[in-house]
C-alpha cells in the first residue's frame, strides 16, 4: 500500500534565473509527483511536491543540482 506524503523544500544557493525551477518540474514529472515550485523574495526557491514517500525521497536527493549555472548550497525539507 502506498501512502501519499507531501514534501516541502526550501532551496538556497544560485537557484533563481538559472533554469532551476524548470529542471525541478522535469524531475517531478519524471517521478510522477504533483505540486509546484516558486521563487521566494529572499532568493530561495520553494518546492511543494506530493506523491508516494519512496518517490519523494528520490526526488529530494535529485534536488541538489550543481552545474555551470545552478549551484544549490542547502536544502531544508519537511514531510507531512
N, C-alpha and C positions, 0 to 999 in steps of 0.2 A: 504494500500500500504506500502510495506517495503522499507526503504531506506538503501542502503549499506553504511556503515561507516568503517573507519579504526581507530583502537586503537593502539597507540604507548605507550609502558610501559617500564620504566626503574626501575628494582627491585634491591634494596640493601639489604644487610644482609648476612647471611650464606646461599648462594644460588648457589654456584658453587661446583661441585664434591660431591653433596649430593642427586642427583636424582630430583632436582627441574625442570630441563628442561623436563624430561620425564613426570613428573606429569602435567606440563603445556600443553604438547602435548595431554595427555589423556583428560584434561579438555576441550581444544579447540575442539577436535574431538567430545566430548560429546555434545557441544553446536552447532556443525555443522559449525565451523569457519575455515577459511583458514589463512595461514600466516607462520611465522617462529619464532624461538627462538634461541638466540645465547649468548654465554659467551662474555663479554667485558673484555679488558685487565685491567680495573680498579676494577675488582671483581664484577661488576654488571652484570645482565642479561637483555638483550633487547628482548622485545616481540613485534611483529607486528602481529595484528590479524584483519581480515576483515570479516564482516558479518552484520547481522541486529543489529541495535542500541540496542534494548532490550536485545538481547543475549550477546552483548559486555559488557553491564553494569553488567549483572550477572557474566560473565567471569571475569571482573575486580575485583569484590568482592571476587571471588574464588581464586585469585592470592595470597592473603595474607595468606600464609601457615606457620604454626608453628607446628612442631612435634619434635621428638627426634633428627633429623638431620637438617631439614630445619628450618631456623628462618628468616623470612622476617622482615626487620626493617623499610623499607619505599618503597613506590611505587610512581613514578612520571608518570602521564598519560597525554595524549593529544589525542583529537579526531579530525579527519579530514574527 
